[in-house]
Amino acid sequence: MKYLIATAILLLSSALNAQELLQFDNDSQRDLYRSLTAELRCPQCQNQNIADSNAIVAVDMRQKTYELVRQGQERQQVLDYMINRYGDFVHYQPPLNRYTLWLWVAPVLMLTLLLGTAIYRRSRQPQHNADTKSELNTELDQLIKRYRSKKP
Amino acid sequence: MRKLFFYVPLVLFLLLTVFLLSGLFSDPRERESASLNRALPEFALADLMQPQQIWTPQQLHGETFLLNVWGTWCPTCNAELGYLTELRKQGVKIVGLYYELPRDPTFDAPFNLKALQQDVAQKLQQNGDPYQFNILDLERSLSLDLGVSGAPETFLVDADGIVRAHHIGDINPQVWRAKLAPLYQQWSQP
């Protein structure tokens, strides 16, 4: 019974004290804020997103993201706002342009090359194999024949 | 033909080596600012020392200058004050953009302009004063619009208010000679 009361108090107190630091109008705004701060990159401490970083610029960018989301701006509008100021660098999802095209093309190119060589080699090999095999077979047949003929 | 094929992996390997080696010595912080070749963003910010004076981009037109983002809290900024003062003596116009730290309403004392002015005056007396004047960016709004990632950072702005060069980090004789001086010469010609 003691434990039950203690647990109840613990659970209740945490529920009562739960208070959000940032207020949002609805859940979709909160989700948008979360996903945006996770995929925007901190220009100061590289390889951290702005949700993760406490650099001054990350604090400011979080604040700005919050303001823009509260104003009801769309995901792409907020991203454009940031990219307009900090460049493509600031978004973890690189845009498709003539510099980044290779990121997508190179693996496909390598795979096709690899497949191409594999098929090319395959197409040449079996013929060769069959030849040696039949040669070997006739040789073996002869051996067997000779062995049998020796037997009384 | 077959012999040539034999060298393909070697060539690929060498190309990859060159690519990776160049990456090893490149500076990941070096990247082009998005503000480059664009006009200064709109702003109306108070002067740090004479708060009744409000600066707008139009008031900065007419002369090529350096916009130096700094703060007394930033050791590198304090270190470059000496060399910037030398540049000012050589006739380079330098405007300070004071990058104030964000404050947490729960833990930090409210902003005190008098204390900041005293702090700045003291630092400039100690290390030299390179600035024609300082613009106070209390909320770092102009800094955000300029894409500033921290202090110190410096923008070269031409007479029409267009950002022509950008440098992250301190300005020392080497950086000035190699990177900024040629651009300054180029853009300050009438």
Boltz contact constraints between the chains, C-beta under 6 A:
constraints:
  - contact:
      token1: [A, 43]
      token2: [B, 149]
      max_distance: 6.0
  - contact:
      token1: [A, 44]
      token2: [B, 149]
      max_distance: 6.0
  - contact:
      token1: [A, 44]
      token2: [B, 150]
      max_distance: 6.0
  - contact:
      token1: [A, 56]
      token2: [B, 102]
      max_distance: 6.0
  - contact:
      token1: [A, 57]
      token2: [B, 149]
      max_distance: 6.0
  - contact:
      token1: [A, 59]
      token2: [B, 102]
      max_distance: 6.0
  - contact:
      token1: [A, 60]
      token2: [B, 140]
      max_distance: 6.0
  - contact:
      token1: [A, 60]
      token2: [B, 144]
      max_distance: 6.0
  - contact:
      token1: [A, 85]
      token2: [B, 34]
      max_distance: 6.0
  - contact:
      token1: [A, 85]
      token2: [B, 147]
      max_distance: 6.0
  - contact:
      token1: [A, 86]
      token2: [B, 34]
      max_distance: 6.0
  - contact:
      token1: [A, 86]
      token2: [B, 147]
      max_distance: 6.0
  - contact:
      token1: [A, 87]
      token2: [B, 34]
      max_distance: 6.0
  - contact:
      token1: [A, 89]
      token2: [B, 31]
      max_distance: 6.0
